Amino acid sequence: MAERFQRTDGDIAEVLKTMFQSPEFRASLGSEFKDPVHYVISAVRFSYGDRIILNGGPVQNWINRLAEGLYNHETPDGYPMNAAAWNGPGQMATRFEIARQIGSGPQGLFRPDGVGALEQPAFPQPQNPLFYAVVSRTLAPATRNALDQAISAQDWNTLFLSSPEFMHR
């Protein structure tokens, strides 16, 4: 990258292109375990696409249940960002339950504030164009096999959001 920087007289686009095309960059993709905030946000975004969330309460509750609540860390050093802090058995069981909730329906995400407000209809659809164009090619045979055995759309959603591939960035 330094060589490319010098040859192109500091053209950042060319330097980034060199980085993105490197085998080291490709090897680094998908290897970092998602912390709770990244997991919940990516699950909701992947499941509901660009729909606007009208009620952030469920998202906040899921993040709190996973012990990474906003402004809840007592010391100024922040939450840990390594897999060991987030992949214990209790944490994983909670993630699987949250995956089931997200994959089964909107859980109040699209209910406007106000007493008696009706939730706007929405069903999670992880099996979307992004899944077929990009994600499906990255799944391990064991994950594909598990998804093939799903007995309902909700079951498939839960299995996918609980998969090792989805747990990593």
Protein Blocks (a to p, Z undefined) as FASTA:
>chain_A
ZZmmmmnnopaklmmmmmmmpmklmmmgokaccdfklmmmmmmmmmnomaccfblklmmm
mmmmnopaghkafbfnbpafbfklmmcfklmmmmmmmmmmmmnognomagcedehiacdd
ddddfbgfklmmmmmmmpcfklmmmmmmpcbfklmmmmmmmpmklmpZZ
